Amino acid sequence: MRKKIVGIFVCTLLIATMAIPISALRNEDKRENNTISGSADVPTWQVGDSWTYNTYIYQAAPENSSVDMVGIFTGELIFKVVDDTGDIYTLEGLIKPLNGIIDIPGNIDFKLTRISSQKSTLEIQKSNLSIIKHEFTRKGITLIKFGPITLPIPIQMQIYQKTEFLPMWEILPFPLFDGKTGDYEYCSMIQETNLSMFWGLIPLESGINTAGWVGNDTYECNKDTITVEAGTFEVYNVSCIVDFGTEAQDLYFSNYAEDVGNIAKGLYHIDMFNGNTSFHIDLELKSTTYEP
C-alpha cells in the first residue's frame, strides 16, 4: 500500500484517517451471498456514536538521508458520527491539544503549543465502511528555533488538506473471519493541500496531487485477543506486510473489535530506505459510546 502521502512539508504531518474500509455496492452484494458463521460483518452506527483514541505519530528521515529529521506527535483523537443520511456516514474528528515536535539537529526545531489542534471530517460508505473523503485543518502557534538562537519565535501556521479516494479506500475487507486472505483493490487518490502562516496571510505551499494511491496488496485476517485502555477485546487482526527490498517496507495491522464497532488498535508503518521520509501512526482505543 504505497502511500505517496508521506512526502509532506517538513513541519506538518498527515494524521491519517481513522481506520475504516473500500469497495462499494460490489461488496455489499458479495456479503449478502457469503455470510459466514463466526464472522464479523459491517456494524451499524448511530448519530452520536464516538471513539476516542490515544494517537502516536512518528515521522523521520532515514539514516542515509542528508536531513536528520525526526518528528513526534501525540494527542487524543475523538471521532463522532454527526450524520447518517442516505448511504453515507459523516464523522467529525478533533485532536486538541495536538502535541508535537520536529527536530532537525543543528538547523531548525519546531514545537507545537497547547493551543494547536486538528479538526477533520470523514465521509464513510455505510455498506462497508469504505473511506470516500477525508478533510482536515490543523492550526495553532508553532515555536521555531533557528540554529544557535536560543529564543524561540512564535509563528501561526495552518494546513488544510482534502483527500478523495477513487473508488474508495478499503482497510477492513468485510466480512471478517479467521484465516481469510485476499487482495486489496487499487485505489487512487486526489489530494489538495494548502499551507500558510499568520492566518493565511503568507502562503507557503498549495497544489493538487493526483499521483498517490493505496491498495493492490495482499491481506490476512486472524482472530486474536488484545488489551487496550478501553478494555480487553476479541478482535479480527487484518494484517498486510509489503516488502520492497532495499527501498521500503510497509506494515499495516488493523484490530477490529465487534464490541466497539471499529478498530480497537491500529499500526500503520511506512519505512523508507531510499532517502524518503518514514511515517508511523499508532492508535489505541481509549473509550467509546458505541453499543452493539
Contacts in CASP RR format, 6 or more apart in sequence:
PFRMAT RR
TARGET T0000
AUTHOR 0000-0000-0000
METHOD contacts of the structure
MODEL  1
MRKKIVGIFVCTLLIATMAIPISALRNEDKRENNTISGSADVPTWQVGDS
WTYNTYIYQAAPENSSVDMVGIFTGELIFKVVDDTGDIYTLEGLIKPLNG
IIDIPGNIDFKLTRISSQKSTLEIQKSNLSIIKHEFTRKGITLIKFGPIT
LPIPIQMQIYQKTEFLPMWEILPFPLFDGKTGDYEYCSMIQETNLSMFWG
LIPLESGINTAGWVGNDTYECNKDTITVEAGTFEVYNVSCIVDFGTEAQD
LYFSNYAEDVGNIAKGLYHIDMFNGNTSFHIDLELKSTTYEP
1 184 0 8 1.000
1 214 0 8 1.000
1 215 0 8 1.000
1 216 0 8 1.000
1 217 0 8 1.000
1 240 0 8 1.000
1 242 0 8 1.000
1 250 0 8 1.000
1 252 0 8 1.000
2 213 0 8 1.000
2 214 0 8 1.000
2 242 0 8 1.000
2 244 0 8 1.000
2 248 0 8 1.000
2 250 0 8 1.000
2 270 0 8 1.000
3 16 0 8 1.000
3 212 0 8 1.000
3 213 0 8 1.000
3 214 0 8 1.000
3 250 0 8 1.000
3 270 0 8 1.000
3 279 0 8 1.000
4 189 0 8 1.000
4 209 0 8 1.000
4 211 0 8 1.000
4 212 0 8 1.000
4 213 0 8 1.000
5 14 0 8 1.000
5 16 0 8 1.000
5 163 0 8 1.000
5 189 0 8 1.000
5 191 0 8 1.000
5 212 0 8 1.000
6 14 0 8 1.000
6 59 0 8 1.000
6 270 0 8 1.000
6 272 0 8 1.000
6 276 0 8 1.000
6 277 0 8 1.000
6 278 0 8 1.000
6 279 0 8 1.000
7 276 0 8 1.000
7 277 0 8 1.000
8 14 0 8 1.000
8 193 0 8 1.000
8 277 0 8 1.000
9 159 0 8 1.000
9 195 0 8 1.000
9 204 0 8 1.000
9 205 0 8 1.000
10 67 0 8 1.000
10 69 0 8 1.000
10 102 0 8 1.000
10 104 0 8 1.000
11 102 0 8 1.000
11 110 0 8 1.000
11 142 0 8 1.000
11 157 0 8 1.000
12 138 0 8 1.000
12 157 0 8 1.000
12 159 0 8 1.000
12 195 0 8 1.000
13 57 0 8 1.000
13 59 0 8 1.000
13 71 0 8 1.000
13 73 0 8 1.000
13 279 0 8 1.000
14 136 0 8 1.000
14 161 0 8 1.000
15 55 0 8 1.000
15 57 0 8 1.000
15 73 0 8 1.000
15 77 0 8 1.000
15 95 0 8 1.000
15 118 0 8 1.000
15 120 0 8 1.000
15 136 0 8 1.000
15 281 0 8 1.000
16 134 0 8 1.000
16 268 0 8 1.000
16 281 0 8 1.000
17 120 0 8 1.000
17 122 0 8 1.000
17 131 0 8 1.000
17 134 0 8 1.000
17 169 0 8 1.000
18 51 0 8 1.000
18 53 0 8 1.000
18 77 0 8 1.000
18 79 0 8 1.000
18 91 0 8 1.000
18 122 0 8 1.000
18 262 0 8 1.000
18 263 0 8 1.000
18 283 0 8 1.000
19 171 0 8 1.000
19 172 0 8 1.000
19 254 0 8 1.000
19 262 0 8 1.000
19 263 0 8 1.000
19 266 0 8 1.000
19 268 0 8 1.000
19 283 0 8 1.000
20 122 0 8 1.000
20 124 0 8 1.000
20 129 0 8 1.000
20 130 0 8 1.000
20 131 0 8 1.000
20 171 0 8 1.000
20 172 0 8 1.000
20 262 0 8 1.000
20 263 0 8 1.000
21 128 0 8 1.000
21 129 0 8 1.000
21 130 0 8 1.000
21 131 0 8 1.000
21 168 0 8 1.000
21 169 0 8 1.000
21 170 0 8 1.000
21 171 0 8 1.000
21 172 0 8 1.000
21 173 0 8 1.000
21 174 0 8 1.000
22 125 0 8 1.000
22 128 0 8 1.000
22 130 0 8 1.000
22 131 0 8 1.000
22 165 0 8 1.000
22 167 0 8 1.000
22 168 0 8 1.000
22 169 0 8 1.000
22 170 0 8 1.000
22 171 0 8 1.000
22 184 0 8 1.000
22 185 0 8 1.000
22 187 0 8 1.000
23 128 0 8 1.000
23 130 0 8 1.000
23 167 0 8 1.000
23 168 0 8 1.000
23 170 0 8 1.000
23 185 0 8 1.000
24 125 0 8 1.000
24 127 0 8 1.000
24 128 0 8 1.000
24 130 0 8 1.000
24 167 0 8 1.000
24 168 0 8 1.000
25 127 0 8 1.000
27 127 0 8 1.000
27 128 0 8 1.000
27 174 0 8 1.000
28 127 0 8 1.000
28 128 0 8 1.000
31 41 0 8 1.000
31 42 0 8 1.000
31 128 0 8 1.000
31 174 0 8 1.000
31 175 0 8 1.000
34 175 0 8 1.000
35 41 0 8 1.000
35 175 0 8 1.000
36 175 0 8 1.000
36 177 0 8 1.000
38 177 0 8 1.000
39 175 0 8 1.000
39 176 0 8 1.000
39 177 0 8 1.000
40 174 0 8 1.000
40 175 0 8 1.000
40 176 0 8 1.000
40 177 0 8 1.000
40 236 0 8 1.000
40 256 0 8 1.000
40 258 0 8 1.000
41 174 0 8 1.000
41 175 0 8 1.000
42 126 0 8 1.000
42 127 0 8 1.000
42 128 0 8 1.000
42 129 0 8 1.000
42 174 0 8 1.000
42 175 0 8 1.000
43 129 0 8 1.000
43 258 0 8 1.000
43 261 0 8 1.000
43 262 0 8 1.000
43 290 0 8 1.000
43 292 0 8 1.000
45 81 0 8 1.000
45 84 0 8 1.000
45 89 0 8 1.000
45 261 0 8 1.000
45 290 0 8 1.000
46 81 0 8 1.000
46 84 0 8 1.000
47 81 0 8 1.000
47 82 0 8 1.000
47 83 0 8 1.000
47 84 0 8 1.000
48 80 0 8 1.000
48 81 0 8 1.000
48 82 0 8 1.000
48 289 0 8 1.000
49 80 0 8 1.000
49 81 0 8 1.000
49 288 0 8 1.000
49 289 0 8 1.000
49 290 0 8 1.000
50 78 0 8 1.000
50 79 0 8 1.000
50 80 0 8 1.000
50 81 0 8 1.000
50 288 0 8 1.000
50 289 0 8 1.000
50 290 0 8 1.000
51 78 0 8 1.000
51 79 0 8 1.000
51 260 0 8 1.000
51 262 0 8 1.000
51 285 0 8 1.000
51 287 0 8 1.000
51 288 0 8 1.000
51 290 0 8 1.000
52 76 0 8 1.000
52 77 0 8 1.000
52 78 0 8 1.000
52 285 0 8 1.000
52 286 0 8 1.000
52 287 0 8 1.000
52 288 0 8 1.000
53 76 0 8 1.000
53 77 0 8 1.000
53 78 0 8 1.000
53 79 0 8 1.000
53 283 0 8 1.000
53 284 0 8 1.000
53 285 0 8 1.000
53 286 0 8 1.000
54 74 0 8 1.000
54 75 0 8 1.000
54 76 0 8 1.000
54 77 0 8 1.000
54 229 0 8 1.000
54 283 0 8 1.000
54 284 0 8 1.000
54 286 0 8 1.000
55 73 0 8 1.000
55 74 0 8 1.000
55 75 0 8 1.000
55 76 0 8 1.000
55 77 0 8 1.000
55 95 0 8 1.000
55 281 0 8 1.000
55 282 0 8 1.000
55 283 0 8 1.000
56 72 0 8 1.000
56 73 0 8 1.000
56 74 0 8 1.000
56 280 0 8 1.000
56 281 0 8 1.000
56 282 0 8 1.000
56 283 0 8 1.000
57 72 0 8 1.000
57 73 0 8 1.000
57 74 0 8 1.000
57 280 0 8 1.000
57 281 0 8 1.000
57 282 0 8 1.000
58 70 0 8 1.000
58 71 0 8 1.000
58 72 0 8 1.000
58 73 0 8 1.000
58 278 0 8 1.000
58 279 0 8 1.000
58 280 0 8 1.000
58 282 0 8 1.000
59 69 0 8 1.000
59 70 0 8 1.000
59 71 0 8 1.000
59 72 0 8 1.000
59 73 0 8 1.000
59 102 0 8 1.000
59 277 0 8 1.000
59 278 0 8 1.000
59 279 0 8 1.000
59 280 0 8 1.000
60 69 0 8 1.000
60 70 0 8 1.000
60 71 0 8 1.000
60 277 0 8 1.000
60 278 0 8 1.000
61 67 0 8 1.000
61 68 0 8 1.000
61 69 0 8 1.000
61 70 0 8 1.000
61 275 0 8 1.000
61 277 0 8 1.000
61 278 0 8 1.000
62 272 0 8 1.000
62 273 0 8 1.000
62 274 0 8 1.000
62 275 0 8 1.000
62 276 0 8 1.000
62 277 0 8 1.000
62 278 0 8 1.000
64 273 0 8 1.000
64 275 0 8 1.000
65 275 0 8 1.000
67 104 0 8 1.000
68 104 0 8 1.000
68 105 0 8 1.000
69 102 0 8 1.000
69 103 0 8 1.000
69 104 0 8 1.000
69 277 0 8 1.000
70 102 0 8 1.000
70 103 0 8 1.000
71 100 0 8 1.000
71 101 0 8 1.000
71 102 0 8 1.000
71 103 0 8 1.000
72 100 0 8 1.000
72 101 0 8 1.000
73 98 0 8 1.000
73 99 0 8 1.000
73 100 0 8 1.000
73 112 0 8 1.000
74 99 0 8 1.000
74 100 0 8 1.000
75 95 0 8 1.000
75 97 0 8 1.000
75 98 0 8 1.000
75 99 0 8 1.000
76 95 0 8 1.000
76 286 0 8 1.000
77 93 0 8 1.000
77 94 0 8 1.000
77 95 0 8 1.000
77 283 0 8 1.000
78 93 0 8 1.000
78 94 0 8 1.000
78 95 0 8 1.000
79 91 0 8 1.000
79 92 0 8 1.000
79 93 0 8 1.000
79 122 0 8 1.000
80 91 0 8 1.000
80 92 0 8 1.000
80 93 0 8 1.000
81 89 0 8 1.000
81 90 0 8 1.000
81 91 0 8 1.000
82 90 0 8 1.000
82 91 0 8 1.000
82 92 0 8 1.000
83 89 0 8 1.000
83 90 0 8 1.000
84 90 0 8 1.000
84 126 0 8 1.000
86 126 0 8 1.000
87 125 0 8 1.000
87 126 0 8 1.000
87 127 0 8 1.000
88 123 0 8 1.000
88 124 0 8 1.000
88 125 0 8 1.000
88 126 0 8 1.000
88 132 0 8 1.000
89 122 0 8 1.000
89 123 0 8 1.000
89 124 0 8 1.000
89 125 0 8 1.000
89 126 0 8 1.000
89 129 0 8 1.000
90 121 0 8 1.000
90 122 0 8 1.000
90 123 0 8 1.000
90 124 0 8 1.000
91 121 0 8 1.000
91 122 0 8 1.000
91 124 0 8 1.000
92 119 0 8 1.000
92 120 0 8 1.000
92 121 0 8 1.000
92 122 0 8 1.000
93 118 0 8 1.000
93 119 0 8 1.000
93 120 0 8 1.000
93 121 0 8 1.000
93 122 0 8 1.000
94 117 0 8 1.000
94 118 0 8 1.000
94 119 0 8 1.000
94 120 0 8 1.000
95 117 0 8 1.000
95 118 0 8 1.000
96 116 0 8 1.000
96 117 0 8 1.000
96 118 0 8 1.000
97 112 0 8 1.000
97 113 0 8 1.000
97 114 0 8 1.000
97 115 0 8 1.000
97 116 0 8 1.000
97 117 0 8 1.000
98 112 0 8 1.000
98 116 0 8 1.000
98 117 0 8 1.000
98 118 0 8 1.000
98 138 0 8 1.000
99 112 0 8 1.000
99 114 0 8 1.000
99 116 0 8 1.000
100 111 0 8 1.000
100 112 0 8 1.000
100 116 0 8 1.000
101 109 0 8 1.000
101 110 0 8 1.000
101 111 0 8 1.000
101 112 0 8 1.000
102 108 0 8 1.000
102 109 0 8 1.000
102 110 0 8 1.000
102 111 0 8 1.000
103 109 0 8 1.000
103 110 0 8 1.000
106 147 0 8 1.000
107 146 0 8 1.000
107 147 0 8 1.000
108 144 0 8 1.000
108 145 0 8 1.000
108 146 0 8 1.000
108 147 0 8 1.000
109 144 0 8 1.000
109 145 0 8 1.000
109 152 0 8 1.000
110 142 0 8 1.000
110 143 0 8 1.000
110 144 0 8 1.000
111 142 0 8 1.000
111 143 0 8 1.000
111 144 0 8 1.000
111 152 0 8 1.000
112 140 0 8 1.000
112 141 0 8 1.000
112 142 0 8 1.000
112 143 0 8 1.000
113 140 0 8 1.000
113 141 0 8 1.000
113 142 0 8 1.000
113 143 0 8 1.000
113 154 0 8 1.000
115 140 0 8 1.000
115 141 0 8 1.000
116 138 0 8 1.000
116 139 0 8 1.000
116 140 0 8 1.000
116 141 0 8 1.000
116 142 0 8 1.000
117 138 0 8 1.000
117 139 0 8 1.000
117 140 0 8 1.000
118 136 0 8 1.000
118 137 0 8 1.000
118 138 0 8 1.000
119 136 0 8 1.000
119 137 0 8 1.000
120 134 0 8 1.000
120 135 0 8 1.000
120 136 0 8 1.000
120 137 0 8 1.000
121 133 0 8 1.000
121 134 0 8 1.000
121 135 0 8 1.000
121 136 0 8 1.000
122 131 0 8 1.000
122 133 0 8 1.000
122 134 0 8 1.000
123 131 0 8 1.000
123 132 0 8 1.000
123 133 0 8 1.000
123 134 0 8 1.000
124 130 0 8 1.000
124 131 0 8 1.000
124 132 0 8 1.000
125 131 0 8 1.000
125 132 0 8 1.000
125 168 0 8 1.000
128 170 0 8 1.000
128 174 0 8 1.000
129 172 0 8 1.000
129 174 0 8 1.000
130 165 0 8 1.000
130 168 0 8 1.000
130 169 0 8 1.000
130 170 0 8 1.000
131 165 0 8 1.000
131 168 0 8 1.000
131 169 0 8 1.000
131 171 0 8 1.000
132 164 0 8 1.000
132 165 0 8 1.000
132 168 0 8 1.000
133 162 0 8 1.000
133 163 0 8 1.000
133 164 0 8 1.000
133 165 0 8 1.000
134 162 0 8 1.000
134 163 0 8 1.000
134 165 0 8 1.000
135 160 0 8 1.000
135 161 0 8 1.000
135 162 0 8 1.000
135 163 0 8 1.000
136 160 0 8 1.000
136 161 0 8 1.000
137 158 0 8 1.000
137 159 0 8 1.000
137 160 0 8 1.000
138 158 0 8 1.000
138 159 0 8 1.000
139 156 0 8 1.000
139 157 0 8 1.000
139 158 0 8 1.000
139 159 0 8 1.000
140 156 0 8 1.000
140 157 0 8 1.000
140 158 0 8 1.000
141 154 0 8 1.000
141 155 0 8 1.000
141 156 0 8 1.000
141 157 0 8 1.000
142 154 0 8 1.000
142 155 0 8 1.000
142 156 0 8 1.000
142 157 0 8 1.000
143 152 0 8 1.000
143 153 0 8 1.000
143 154 0 8 1.000
143 155 0 8 1.000
144 152 0 8 1.000
144 153 0 8 1.000
144 154 0 8 1.000
144 155 0 8 1.000
145 151 0 8 1.000
145 152 0 8 1.000
145 153 0 8 1.000
146 153 0 8 1.000
155 197 0 8 1.000
155 198 0 8 1.000
156 197 0 8 1.000
156 198 0 8 1.000
156 199 0 8 1.000
157 195 0 8 1.000
157 196 0 8 1.000
157 197 0 8 1.000
158 195 0 8 1.000
158 196 0 8 1.000
158 197 0 8 1.000
158 199 0 8 1.000
158 200 0 8 1.000
159 193 0 8 1.000
159 194 0 8 1.000
159 195 0 8 1.000
159 196 0 8 1.000
160 192 0 8 1.000
160 193 0 8 1.000
160 194 0 8 1.000
160 195 0 8 1.000
161 191 0 8 1.000
161 192 0 8 1.000
161 193 0 8 1.000
161 194 0 8 1.000
162 191 0 8 1.000
162 192 0 8 1.000
163 189 0 8 1.000
163 190 0 8 1.000
163 191 0 8 1.000
163 192 0 8 1.000
164 189 0 8 1.000
164 190 0 8 1.000
164 191 0 8 1.000
165 187 0 8 1.000
165 188 0 8 1.000
165 189 0 8 1.000
165 214 0 8 1.000
166 187 0 8 1.000
166 188 0 8 1.000
166 189 0 8 1.000
166 190 0 8 1.000
167 185 0 8 1.000
167 187 0 8 1.000
168 187 0 8 1.000
169 187 0 8 1.000
169 214 0 8 1.000
169 215 0 8 1.000
170 184 0 8 1.000
170 185 0 8 1.000
170 187 0 8 1.000
170 215 0 8 1.000
171 238 0 8 1.000
171 252 0 8 1.000
171 254 0 8 1.000
172 236 0 8 1.000
172 238 0 8 1.000
172 254 0 8 1.000
172 256 0 8 1.000
172 263 0 8 1.000
173 180 0 8 1.000
173 182 0 8 1.000
173 184 0 8 1.000
173 219 0 8 1.000
173 221 0 8 1.000
173 238 0 8 1.000
176 221 0 8 1.000
176 236 0 8 1.000
176 238 0 8 1.000
176 256 0 8 1.000
177 221 0 8 1.000
177 236 0 8 1.000
178 221 0 8 1.000
178 222 0 8 1.000
178 223 0 8 1.000
178 236 0 8 1.000
179 220 0 8 1.000
179 221 0 8 1.000
179 222 0 8 1.000
180 220 0 8 1.000
180 221 0 8 1.000
181 218 0 8 1.000
181 219 0 8 1.000
181 220 0 8 1.000
181 221 0 8 1.000
182 218 0 8 1.000
182 219 0 8 1.000
182 220 0 8 1.000
183 216 0 8 1.000
183 217 0 8 1.000
183 218 0 8 1.000
183 219 0 8 1.000
184 214 0 8 1.000
184 215 0 8 1.000
184 216 0 8 1.000
184 217 0 8 1.000
184 218 0 8 1.000
184 219 0 8 1.000
184 240 0 8 1.000
185 215 0 8 1.000
185 216 0 8 1.000
186 213 0 8 1.000
186 215 0 8 1.000
186 216 0 8 1.000
187 213 0 8 1.000
187 214 0 8 1.000
187 215 0 8 1.000
188 210 0 8 1.000
188 212 0 8 1.000
188 213 0 8 1.000
189 209 0 8 1.000
189 210 0 8 1.000
189 212 0 8 1.000
189 213 0 8 1.000
189 214 0 8 1.000
190 208 0 8 1.000
190 209 0 8 1.000
190 210 0 8 1.000
191 208 0 8 1.000
191 209 0 8 1.000
191 210 0 8 1.000
191 212 0 8 1.000
192 207 0 8 1.000
192 208 0 8 1.000
192 209 0 8 1.000
193 205 0 8 1.000
193 206 0 8 1.000
193 207 0 8 1.000
193 208 0 8 1.000
193 209 0 8 1.000
194 203 0 8 1.000
194 205 0 8 1.000
194 206 0 8 1.000
194 207 0 8 1.000
195 203 0 8 1.000
195 204 0 8 1.000
195 205 0 8 1.000
195 206 0 8 1.000
196 202 0 8 1.000
196 203 0 8 1.000
196 204 0 8 1.000
197 204 0 8 1.000
217 240 0 8 1.000
217 242 0 8 1.000
217 250 0 8 1.000
218 240 0 8 1.000
219 238 0 8 1.000
219 239 0 8 1.000
219 240 0 8 1.000
219 252 0 8 1.000
220 238 0 8 1.000
220 239 0 8 1.000
220 240 0 8 1.000
221 236 0 8 1.000
221 237 0 8 1.000
221 238 0 8 1.000
221 239 0 8 1.000
222 236 0 8 1.000
222 237 0 8 1.000
222 239 0 8 1.000
223 234 0 8 1.000
223 235 0 8 1.000
223 236 0 8 1.000
223 237 0 8 1.000
224 234 0 8 1.000
224 235 0 8 1.000
224 236 0 8 1.000
224 237 0 8 1.000
224 255 0 8 1.000
225 232 0 8 1.000
225 233 0 8 1.000
225 234 0 8 1.000
225 235 0 8 1.000
226 232 0 8 1.000
226 233 0 8 1.000
226 235 0 8 1.000
226 255 0 8 1.000
226 264 0 8 1.000
226 265 0 8 1.000
227 233 0 8 1.000
228 264 0 8 1.000
228 265 0 8 1.000
228 284 0 8 1.000
228 285 0 8 1.000
228 286 0 8 1.000
229 284 0 8 1.000
229 285 0 8 1.000
229 286 0 8 1.000
229 287 0 8 1.000
230 260 0 8 1.000
230 264 0 8 1.000
230 285 0 8 1.000
230 286 0 8 1.000
230 287 0 8 1.000
230 288 0 8 1.000
231 285 0 8 1.000
233 255 0 8 1.000
233 257 0 8 1.000
233 259 0 8 1.000
233 260 0 8 1.000
233 264 0 8 1.000
234 257 0 8 1.000
234 258 0 8 1.000
234 259 0 8 1.000
235 255 0 8 1.000
235 256 0 8 1.000
235 257 0 8 1.000
235 264 0 8 1.000
235 265 0 8 1.000
236 255 0 8 1.000
236 256 0 8 1.000
237 253 0 8 1.000
237 254 0 8 1.000
237 255 0 8 1.000
237 256 0 8 1.000
238 252 0 8 1.000
238 253 0 8 1.000
238 254 0 8 1.000
238 255 0 8 1.000
238 256 0 8 1.000
239 251 0 8 1.000
239 252 0 8 1.000
239 253 0 8 1.000
239 254 0 8 1.000
240 250 0 8 1.000
240 251 0 8 1.000
240 252 0 8 1.000
241 249 0 8 1.000
241 250 0 8 1.000
241 251 0 8 1.000
241 252 0 8 1.000
242 249 0 8 1.000
242 250 0 8 1.000
243 249 0 8 1.000
244 250 0 8 1.000
245 273 0 8 1.000
246 273 0 8 1.000
246 274 0 8 1.000
247 272 0 8 1.000
247 273 0 8 1.000
247 274 0 8 1.000
248 270 0 8 1.000
248 271 0 8 1.000
248 272 0 8 1.000
248 273 0 8 1.000
248 274 0 8 1.000
248 276 0 8 1.000
249 271 0 8 1.000
249 273 0 8 1.000
250 269 0 8 1.000
250 270 0 8 1.000
250 271 0 8 1.000
251 267 0 8 1.000
251 268 0 8 1.000
251 269 0 8 1.000
251 271 0 8 1.000
252 267 0 8 1.000
252 268 0 8 1.000
252 269 0 8 1.000
253 265 0 8 1.000
253 266 0 8 1.000
253 267 0 8 1.000
253 268 0 8 1.000
254 263 0 8 1.000
254 266 0 8 1.000
255 263 0 8 1.000
255 264 0 8 1.000
255 265 0 8 1.000
255 266 0 8 1.000
256 262 0 8 1.000
256 263 0 8 1.000
256 264 0 8 1.000
257 263 0 8 1.000
257 264 0 8 1.000
257 285 0 8 1.000
258 292 0 8 1.000
259 292 0 8 1.000
260 285 0 8 1.000
260 288 0 8 1.000
260 290 0 8 1.000
261 288 0 8 1.000
261 290 0 8 1.000
261 292 0 8 1.000
262 285 0 8 1.000
262 288 0 8 1.000
262 290 0 8 1.000
263 283 0 8 1.000
263 285 0 8 1.000
264 284 0 8 1.000
264 285 0 8 1.000
265 283 0 8 1.000
265 284 0 8 1.000
265 285 0 8 1.000
266 281 0 8 1.000
266 282 0 8 1.000
266 283 0 8 1.000
266 284 0 8 1.000
267 280 0 8 1.000
267 281 0 8 1.000
267 282 0 8 1.000
267 283 0 8 1.000
268 280 0 8 1.000
268 281 0 8 1.000
268 282 0 8 1.000
269 278 0 8 1.000
269 279 0 8 1.000
269 280 0 8 1.000
269 281 0 8 1.000
270 278 0 8 1.000
270 279 0 8 1.000
270 280 0 8 1.000
271 278 0 8 1.000
272 278 0 8 1.000
END
